[in-house]
Amino acid sequence: MGLWTVGAVEIADQNSESKGTSDRKRGETAMGTEQDDAIVLRVTPWSETSCVVTLLTRQQGKRALVAKGARRPKSPFEAALDLLSLCHVVFIPKTGDALDILTEARLQRRFRAASRDLLRLYCGYYVAELLDRLTDIGDSHPELFDLAVATIEQLDTGTADVRSVVLRFELGVLRHTGHLPSLERCVECGVTWESSTDEGEQQGWYLFSAAGGGVYCTHCKDRARQSIRMGAAPYRALLAYSQPDWRRIDVDTFPDNSARVVRRVVRDTMRHLLDRPPRMEPYLQDLQRS
């Protein structure tokens, strides 16, 4: 009887240990997944049935994931992986150069601007391009994510001036990624316009250089490379649309007589950062209209 008791105890212990190991494995799988809200930035084929999806998530930053089966006729992800869709995703993060594994994507909102206005559609694609090219894998930017969601929604619904919506986003993405040009002080000597006796500022014009990283005073103007001279109106527009609290920026109207110079300043800045023009730049010419 004692032998059988010992044997039973040993078997029970082994079963208990086996069950505990199995439970731990299940727990590790559950704990190993992440979930977040995400914007679809890019989708590229990976195999006959799968694709690689680039997402901007709110808490986990930009991620590159394999969506297995996404190219099948009856995909488990359906329309959730359309470009600029807002969705809630569940994925298994990987370390090193390995791609994350997307396990679930639930659609929250689709981008339908094409049915309303081609310019708004192109601006949406431009937003996706800047988010993809100016952010790094894994860097979290919750405020930038919220700005991008608001931008895509306003482009989609047509409830605001498209020039204002795009400019607010462009200057916002530059601010959140650390690339916003110096606008309130000379990039060379550091003098602020409030404390300066700069004759250009007093006469209502400013000298901007994307290569130099911002605005130059007249004393330092000879050091500015490939500069743009702009008046007070476009300068004030750049200041207003680059303020830290993007929610306070009025996007219902756009400042008069500012669009052409403002677009040139932003265009030169993006070209300098990206080392070449954005792919969507030729489709955004209508943003220059006053």
C-alpha positions in Angstrom: 0.0 0.0 0.0 2.8 2.4 0.9 4.6 1.7 -2.5 1.4 2.4 -4.4 0.8 5.5 -2.4 4.3 6.8 -3.1 3.8 5.9 -6.8 0.5 7.7 -6.9 2.0 10.8 -5.3 4.9 10.7 -7.8 2.5 10.4 -10.7 0.3 13.2 -9.4 3.3 15.4 -8.9 4.4 14.7 -12.5 1.0 15.4 -13.8 0.8 18.6 -11.8 4.2 19.7 -13.0 3.2 18.9 -16.6 0.0 20.9 -16.3 1.9 23.8 -14.7 4.3 23.8 -17.6 1.5 23.8 -20.1 -0.3 26.6 -18.2 2.9 28.7 -18.2 3.4 28.2 -21.9 -0.1 29.4 -22.5 0.5 32.3 -20.2 3.7 33.3 -22.0 1.8 33.3 -25.3 -0.9 35.5 -23.9 1.6 37.8 -22.2 3.8 37.8 -25.3 1.2 39.6 -27.4 0.7 43.3 -27.6 -2.5 45.2 -28.6 -2.8 48.8 -29.7 -4.7 51.2 -32.0 -2.9 51.6 -35.3 -2.9 53.4 -38.6 -2.0 51.5 -41.7 0.9 53.2 -43.5 2.1 50.7 -46.1 1.2 47.2 -47.3 3.6 45.2 -49.5 3.4 41.6 -50.8 5.5 39.1 -48.8 4.4 35.8 -50.3 1.5 34.4 -52.4 -0.9 34.6 -49.4 0.8 37.0 -46.9 2.0 40.6 -46.8 4.2 42.9 -44.7 2.2 45.7 -43.1 3.8 48.9 -41.7 1.7 50.4 -38.9 1.9 53.4 -36.7 0.6 52.4 -33.3 -0.2 54.8 -30.5 1.9 53.2 -27.7 4.3 51.0 -29.6 5.4 53.4 -32.3 6.0 52.3 -35.9 6.0 48.5 -36.4 6.6 46.2 -39.4 4.5 43.0 -39.2 3.8 39.9 -41.2 0.1 39.4 -41.9 -0.2 35.8 -42.7 -3.1 35.0 -45.1 -3.9 38.6 -45.7 -3.8 38.2 -49.5 -6.2 35.3 -49.6 -9.7 35.9 -51.0 -11.2 35.3 -47.6 -8.6 37.1 -45.5 -9.0 37.1 -41.7 -8.1 40.8 -41.7 -10.7 41.8 -44.4 -10.6 45.6 -44.9 -8.7 46.4 -41.7 -5.4 46.6 -43.6 -6.4 49.1 -46.3 -4.1 52.1 -46.5 -4.8 54.7 -43.8 -7.4 52.5 -42.1 -7.6 53.0 -38.3 -7.8 49.6 -36.6 -7.2 47.8 -33.3 -4.4 45.2 -33.7 -3.0 42.3 -31.7 0.5 41.2 -32.6 3.4 39.1 -31.3 6.5 41.4 -31.1 9.8 40.0 -32.2 13.4 41.0 -31.3 16.2 42.0 -33.5 15.6 42.2 -37.2 12.7 39.7 -37.2 9.3 41.0 -38.2 6.4 41.1 -35.7 3.5 38.7 -36.3 0.1 40.3 -36.8 -2.6 38.0 -35.3 -5.7 40.2 -35.3 -6.9 43.5 -36.8 -10.3 45.0 -36.2 -11.3 47.8 -38.4 -12.4 51.0 -36.6 -12.5 53.5 -39.5 -11.7 53.5 -43.2 -10.3 56.3 -45.3 -12.8 57.1 -48.0 -11.6 60.5 -49.3 -11.4 59.2 -52.9 -15.2 59.4 -53.1 -15.2 63.1 -52.3 -12.0 64.9 -53.5 -8.8 63.7 -55.2 -6.7 66.4 -53.5 -7.8 65.1 -50.1 -7.0 61.6 -51.1 -3.5 62.6 -52.2 -3.0 64.5 -49.0 -3.9 61.4 -47.1 -1.3 59.4 -49.0 1.2 62.2 -48.2 0.4 61.9 -44.5 1.1 58.2 -44.7 4.4 58.8 -46.5 5.7 61.4 -44.0 4.7 59.2 -41.0 6.6 56.2 -42.6 9.7 58.1 -43.6 10.1 60.4 -40.6 9.5 57.9 -37.8 11.7 55.0 -36.6 10.6 51.5 -35.7 9.6 51.2 -32.1 9.7 55.0 -31.2 6.5 55.9 -29.5 4.8 59.2 -30.3 1.2 59.1 -28.8 0.6 62.8 -29.5 1.8 62.4 -33.1 -0.5 59.4 -33.5 -3.5 61.5 -32.2 -2.6 64.3 -34.6 -2.4 61.9 -37.5 -5.9 60.4 -36.6 -7.4 63.9 -36.4 -5.8 64.8 -39.7 -7.0 61.7 -41.6 -10.5 62.2 -40.2 -10.7 65.8 -41.3 -9.3 65.0 -44.7 -11.9 62.3 -45.0 -14.9 64.2 -43.9 -14.1 67.6 -45.5 -14.9 69.5 -42.4 -11.9 71.8 -42.5 -9.7 73.7 -44.9 -7.4 71.2 -46.5 -4.4 73.6 -46.6 -4.7 74.2 -42.9 -5.1 70.5 -42.0 -2.0 69.6 -44.0 0.2 72.4 -42.8 -0.8 71.7 -39.1 0.2 68.1 -39.7 3.5 68.8 -41.5 4.7 71.2 -38.8 3.4 68.8 -36.1 5.3 65.8 -37.5 8.4 67.9 -37.7 8.0 69.0 -34.1 7.4 65.5 -32.7 10.3 64.0 -34.6 12.7 66.7 -33.6 13.1 68.3 -37.0 11.0 71.5 -36.6 13.0 74.5 -38.0 14.0 77.4 -35.7 11.4 80.1 -36.3 11.4 82.3 -33.2 15.2 83.0 -33.1 18.0 83.3 -35.5 19.4 79.9 -36.2 22.9 81.3 -36.4 23.3 83.8 -33.6 20.3 82.8 -31.4 18.8 86.3 -31.1 15.0 86.3 -30.6 12.9 88.6 -32.6 11.3 90.1 -29.5 14.7 91.3 -28.2 16.4 92.2 -31.5 16.6 95.4 -33.4 16.7 93.4 -36.7 15.9 95.7 -39.6 14.3 92.9 -41.6 12.0 92.0 -38.8 11.1 95.6 -38.3 10.3 96.0 -42.0 8.2 92.8 -41.9 10.3 90.2 -43.8 12.3 87.2 -42.8 15.0 85.0 -44.3 14.5 81.2 -44.1 16.9 78.4 -45.1 15.9 74.8 -44.9 19.6 73.7 -45.2 20.5 76.0 -42.3 17.6 74.8 -40.2 15.5 78.0 -39.8 15.2 81.7 -39.9 18.2 84.1 -40.1 18.5 87.7 -38.9 19.8 90.3 -41.3 23.2 90.3 -39.5 23.6 86.6 -40.3 21.9 86.6 -43.7 25.1 86.0 -45.7 25.5 82.6 -44.0 22.1 81.4 -45.1 22.2 78.9 -48.0 19.4 78.6 -50.6 17.3 81.0 -48.6 13.7 82.1 -49.0 12.6 85.6 -48.2 9.1 85.8 -46.7 6.9 88.5 -45.5 5.2 88.8 -42.1 2.0 87.0 -43.1 3.5 83.6 -44.0 5.9 83.9 -41.1 3.0 84.4 -38.7 1.2 81.5 -40.3 4.2 79.2 -39.7 4.4 80.3 -36.1 0.7 79.7 -35.6 0.5 76.3 -37.2 3.7 75.0 -35.4 2.6 75.7 -31.8 3.0 72.7 -29.4 -0.8 72.3 -28.7 -2.0 71.3 -32.1 -5.6 71.0 -30.8 -5.8 74.8 -30.5 -4.9 75.5 -34.1 -7.8 76.8 -36.2 -8.1 74.7 -39.4 -11.4 76.1 -40.6 -9.7 78.8 -42.6 -6.3 79.6 -44.1 -4.4 82.9 -43.8 -4.8 85.1 -46.9 -1.8 85.6 -49.3 0.4 83.0 -47.5 -0.1 79.7 -49.2 2.6 80.0 -51.9 5.5 81.0 -49.7 4.4 78.7 -46.8 4.3 75.8 -49.3 7.8 76.6 -50.5 9.2 76.7 -47.0 7.6 73.4 -46.1 8.6 71.8 -49.5 12.2 72.8 -49.1 12.3 71.5 -45.5 10.9 68.1 -46.4 13.2 67.8 -49.4 16.2 68.6 -47.2 15.2 66.0 -44.5 14.3 63.2 -46.9 17.3 63.9 -49.3 14.7 64.0 -52.2 11.2 65.2 -52.8 8.4 63.3 -51.3 6.7 61.0 -53.8 3.4 62.7 -53.3 4.7 66.2 -53.8 3.7 66.6 -57.5 0.1 65.9 -56.6 -0.2 68.6 -54.0 0.1 71.7 -56.2 -3.4 72.9 -55.4 -2.3 73.5 -51.8 -0.5 76.6 -53.1 -3.7 78.4 -54.1 -4.5 81.5 -52.0 
